Amino acid sequence: MRQSRELTDVVGWTLVLPQMPVTSVAAHFNLIPAALLELPDRYGVIKGQASTAMIVLVVNMCPLYYLI
C-alpha cells in the first residue's frame, strides 16, 4: 500500500506541473515573451503550451485512474 501511495503522489505531481503554464496567474508571465518577440497574437505562447499540457494531462490520468 505504501508503494502505491508514493507512486500516486509522483503521478499526481506530474499531472499538476504541466497545467501551471495554462493558469491565469502564469498568463501574465507568458505575455512578456509575446511582447518581447513581437508576436501578432498576445496569447500565442499560452496557446502553444496548452496543447502540450493537455497531452500530458491525458497521459498522466490513465495511470492515476488505475492507482486510485
C-alpha positions as CSV (number, residue, x, y, z in Angstrom):
1,M,0.0,0.0,0.0
2,R,2.8,2.4,0.8
3,Q,4.5,2.0,-2.6
4,S,1.2,2.7,-4.3
5,R,0.7,5.9,-2.3
6,E,4.2,7.2,-3.2
7,L,3.6,6.3,-6.9
8,T,0.3,8.1,-6.8
9,D,2.0,11.2,-5.3
10,V,4.6,11.2,-8.1
11,V,2.0,10.8,-10.8
12,G,-0.2,13.5,-9.2
13,W,2.7,16.0,-9.2
14,T,3.5,15.3,-12.8
15,L,-0.2,15.8,-13.5
16,V,-0.3,19.2,-11.8
17,L,3.0,20.7,-13.0
18,P,2.3,20.8,-16.8
19,Q,-1.0,22.6,-16.1
20,M,0.7,25.5,-14.4
21,P,1.7,27.4,-17.6
22,V,-2.0,27.4,-18.6
23,T,-3.3,29.0,-15.4
24,S,-4.4,32.6,-15.2
25,V,-1.5,33.6,-12.9
26,A,1.0,32.2,-15.4
27,A,-0.7,34.1,-18.2
28,H,0.8,37.4,-17.0
29,F,4.3,35.8,-17.2
30,N,3.6,34.4,-20.7
31,L,2.5,37.7,-22.1
32,I,6.0,39.1,-21.6
33,P,7.7,36.8,-24.1
34,A,4.9,37.5,-26.6
35,A,5.7,41.2,-26.2
36,L,9.4,40.8,-26.5
37,L,9.2,38.5,-29.5
38,E,6.6,40.9,-31.0
39,L,4.2,38.0,-31.8
40,P,1.0,39.0,-33.6
41,D,-1.1,37.1,-31.1
42,R,-0.7,38.1,-27.4
43,Y,-1.8,34.6,-26.3
44,G,0.3,32.6,-28.8
45,V,2.7,31.4,-26.1
46,I,-0.2,30.2,-23.9
47,K,-1.9,28.5,-26.9
48,G,1.3,26.7,-27.7
49,Q,1.7,25.4,-24.1
50,A,-1.9,24.4,-23.8
51,S,-1.7,21.6,-26.3
52,T,1.3,20.1,-24.6
53,A,-0.3,20.4,-21.2
54,M,-3.5,18.7,-22.4
55,I,-1.5,15.8,-23.9
56,V,0.5,15.3,-20.6
57,L,-2.8,15.6,-18.6
58,V,-4.4,12.7,-20.6
59,V,-1.3,10.6,-20.5
60,N,-1.0,11.0,-16.7
61,M,-4.7,10.5,-15.9
62,C,-4.5,6.9,-17.1
63,P,-2.1,5.5,-14.5
64,L,-3.6,7.8,-11.9
65,Y,-7.0,6.3,-12.6
66,Y,-5.7,2.8,-12.1
67,L,-3.7,3.6,-9.0
68,I,-6.5,5.2,-7.0
